[in-house]
Amino acid sequence: MAVWQIRLSGDVQPIALDEGLIFIGWEKIPDLSTMKSKEDLAVICAKNYPLEKSATIANWAGQLWTFREKIQSGDLIMVPLKGRSAFAVGRITGPYQYNPDLLFNIRHTRTVKWIEKEIPRSIFEQDILRSLGSILSVCQIQRNDAENRILAILSNRKGVEIL
């Protein structure tokens, strides 16, 4: 099991928490399940975002591919909450799905069971918070044994069931 940080803009965070979903942007990108490789995805990104630099396109393609392919059911996700010094924490429960009809042009989704919708940043040690400070929309949190340490913190919280 891995731990991932997924960033959501503040206006869509309530949708994710209420609907049991996690999602990412890139509304100009079609269904990721039709892509055969990260390189194919980079070509589509470049076509749909022609003004972006090649390094940006490569970065975006990597994040999109990770969301579709690397994140697995059972993995934990942490979402920094806008305007609050807290995270929402959940467990991925389903595969990537393309949903073109959701609000706010939300298309690239996965189902999630929220474990805790608001867990204070203050319970995490500084090195984990630095990892959780990544500006990427999708990234794995693994440095300094972060996965095991985050699991231990969650396991010790009263009323939190992580399995």
Secondary structure, 3 states (H helix, E strand, C coil): CCEEEECCCCCCHHHHHHHCEEEECCCCCCCHHHCCCHHHHHHHHHHHCCCCCHHHHHHHHHHHHHHHHHCCCCCEEEEECCCCCEEEEEEECCCCEECCCCHHHCCEEEEEEEEEEEEEHHHCCHHHHHHCCCCCCEEECCHHHHHHHHHHHHHCCCCCCCC
